[in-house]
Amino acid sequence: IDEVSKYAGITELNYKILHQLIDKILVSKAEKVDGEYVQKIQIFYRFIGPLDAIE
């Protein structure tokens, strides 16, 4: 928690912070749903793992 809490007040995400916080990002293939393209994104954070997928 101490490691993550030092980033609580960041106002800008830069290359260094991005690599310190995020392990990987998975982007699924875009699919057409009800006439619109939908693509799921899953972010794996270094200290807490993945959160629910974002659509």
C-alpha positions as CSV (number, residue, x, y, z in Angstrom):
1,I,0.0,0.0,0.0
2,D,2.9,2.4,0.7
3,E,4.2,1.8,-2.8
4,V,0.9,2.7,-4.4
5,S,0.0,5.6,-2.1
6,K,2.9,7.7,-3.3
7,Y,1.0,8.0,-6.7
8,A,-2.3,9.1,-5.2
9,G,-1.9,12.7,-6.1
10,I,-0.5,12.4,-9.6
11,T,-1.9,14.9,-12.1
12,E,-0.1,13.6,-15.2
13,L,0.7,10.1,-16.3
14,N,4.1,9.9,-17.9
15,Y,6.3,7.1,-19.2
16,K,8.0,6.5,-15.9
17,I,4.9,6.4,-13.8
18,L,3.1,4.2,-16.3
19,H,5.8,1.6,-16.2
20,Q,5.9,1.6,-12.4
21,L,2.2,1.1,-12.0
22,I,1.1,-1.1,-14.9
23,D,2.3,-4.6,-15.6
24,K,0.4,-5.2,-18.9
25,I,-2.6,-4.1,-20.9
26,L,-4.7,-6.6,-22.9
27,V,-6.8,-5.3,-25.7
28,S,-9.4,-7.7,-27.3
29,K,-10.4,-7.9,-30.9
30,A,-13.1,-5.4,-31.8
31,E,-16.5,-6.9,-32.3
32,K,-19.6,-5.4,-33.8
33,V,-22.5,-5.3,-31.3
34,D,-25.8,-3.6,-32.2
35,G,-24.2,-1.7,-35.1
36,E,-21.3,-0.4,-33.0
37,Y,-17.8,-1.7,-32.5
38,V,-17.0,-2.8,-28.9
39,Q,-13.5,-3.6,-27.7
40,K,-12.6,-4.8,-24.2
41,I,-9.5,-3.5,-22.4
42,Q,-8.1,-5.1,-19.3
43,I,-5.3,-3.4,-17.3
44,F,-3.1,-5.4,-15.0
45,Y,-1.7,-3.2,-12.2
46,R,1.6,-4.2,-10.6
47,F,0.5,-4.1,-7.0
48,I,-3.2,-5.1,-7.2
49,G,-3.6,-7.2,-10.4
50,P,-6.4,-6.8,-12.9
51,L,-9.6,-4.8,-12.4
52,D,-12.8,-5.6,-14.2
53,A,-12.6,-5.2,-18.0
54,I,-13.5,-1.8,-19.4
55,E,-15.7,-1.7,-22.5
